[in-house]
Amino acid sequence: MFFDNSLFPWLANIQDNWRVIRTELEGLGGDGFAPWYEKHIYNRNWNVFGLYGWGVKLDRHCELVPETTKLIETVPGLLNAGFSRMGPKTHIKPHKGFPEGVLRLHIPLIVPQGCALRVEREIREWKEGELFVFDDCMAHEAWNNSDEYRTVMLVDFPADDLVIVKPRKRRTETFVRKLFGKRTEFNYLPKAAE
């Protein structure tokens, strides 16, 4: 499920400055990108360069892209953010994201022909500079059928008033503690899960 961008007035500034983000991305080259950890859901090459993880700023990476960092920090409730790079002929199989109560913004930065995202039954081709928001907890898959790399900026933010799959407190706490340890105090708990 995709959402109308007008629901998120703060998107306009990011939309107007997407080329700033692309310029900083190009300055990185391939340095600092790491393979996405869920290797069972993709067939070839999917790498990420994180800037924020569960509300925690990844300082060294953010210092390399200062203007991008300033732009994404305008996202209300920013949880996760980073560059997502799919290699040529890569397919990310159908899956559902986590946690519930979070929406995902895609900022397409480098997009060759033959790249698309399917959320439930709707398919969208990425187009450079054309942002969109969707519910990552709905079944979705992505593909890059080209011979070039596709890179988008991913940004997650809480929006439990808009999502289809409502958050569950225990599941959210369990997931975050698996990532960061049993004694973790975390910043995000969706209102609907309280």
Number of C-alpha atoms within 10 A of each C-alpha: 18 18 15 9 15 9 10 12 8 14 19 12 12 20 15 10 14 20 15 15 24 20 14 15 21 11 12 14 9 13 8 11 17 14 14 16 10 8 12 9 15 18 13 14 17 25 19 22 23 21 26 22 14 17 17 14 18 15 12 9 17 18 12 15 18 12 16 24 20 12 18 23 16 13 18 13 15 21 22 20 28 23 21 24 23 25 21 20 17 21 21 20 15 15 14 15 14 15 22 26 26 29 23 22 23 21 26 23 27 19 21 18 14 16 22 18 16 18 21 14 8 10 15 13 16 24 17 17 21 13 20 18 21 20 27 25 23 20 16 22 19 21 21 22 18 16 13 16 19 26 25 26 25 20 23 27 20 22 19 19 12 14 20 14 15 19 22 17 16 10 14 18 17 12 13 17 15 10 10 12 11 11 7 12 11 13 11 17 17 20 15 14 15 9
